[in-house]
Amino acid sequence: MVQLTEQAAQELKKIRDNVQEQHPGSVPRLFQSGEGEFTVTMGLPVEGDRELYYADEKVLVVAPETSRILADVTLDYKDTPQGHKFVVIKGRMETL
């Protein structure tokens, strides 16, 4: 099951809040975009999605097939040489 770090959860909440005015009900969605590549985009929750919460608010949905692929990973938000971005870390870190 995907876990979130505090930094990732806060950034996902900011993204969600910025989009909610124009697209009510939309939340960040994590999906597999290629072999070993994953993308966060905005979309409406779909039945069967795994929902992740921060401060009692839904901040991310993950499709069932992506959730199975990403079992036991942590989604973090880091400053990298390419700029700030979400990164998938294998294994569990200290999470929410």
C-alpha positions, 0 to 999 in steps of 0.5 A: 500500500502506498504511504505518504510523507508529511511533505508529499501530503502537504504538497498534494493538499496544496495542489488539490486546493488550487484546482478545486475551485475550477474542478470541484471534486477533483483530487490528485491521482497517482497512476503508472505512465510507463515502465517504472514511471508514475505520474500525479495528475488531477481527476475524479475518484473512481470506484475501487480507487485507494484513497489517501488522507491528510488531516482528514481530507482526501489528498490522493487517489490511486487506481487499484492496479497501480496500488498493487504495483506500488505495494510497500512504497512511500511517496515523498516530495523532494528538492532534486537537481531537476527541481521539486518533484514527487519521488517513489521510495521503495520500502516504508519511511516515517509516514503520516 
